[in-house]
């Protein structure tokens, strides 16, 4: 039976763990689908100190992960189409090293991916009718 642990982490601590490869997503999670307006509203909520809900984490180890359990790293780059909707190839499946990666995100993927891309990633906007190499680039590196 699973144990419930109420460890509190700041958003920055979670994002740092994502950056360090400690937190991943299980492969059964859906694709990143948020648009730029949703990301802006999330930041507005944070800056206005509104609640943004909780996150659900799954502690992973040798007892609950098998050789055929796949995970995905968080996106570090996204392209939005001209309507500002995510239009990128999403997550690549991978096996993980349980000694290094110990947590999977079960709820909060869209919010955490949006925050991670905003602080550590790169975003592009593909103009109307463009095929490749978006012209407008937004980037933030820390």
ZIURGI-V619694 format. One record per run of one state. SS is the DSSP state (hx for helix, st for strand, lp for the rest). FROM is the first residue (numbers start at 1). TO is the last residue. If there is no record, write none. Layout:
ss = (SS	SS)
from = (FROM	FROM)
to = (TO	TO)
This chain:
ss = (lp	hx	lp	st	lp	st	hx	lp	st	lp	st	lp	st	lp	st	lp	st	lp	st	lp	hx	lp	st	lp	st	lp)
from = (1	11	20	23	27	35	36	48	56	60	71	73	77	81	85	87	93	95	103	108	109	121	122	126	136	140)
to = (10	19	22	26	34	35	47	55	59	70	72	76	80	84	86	92	94	102	107	108	120	121	125	135	139	142)
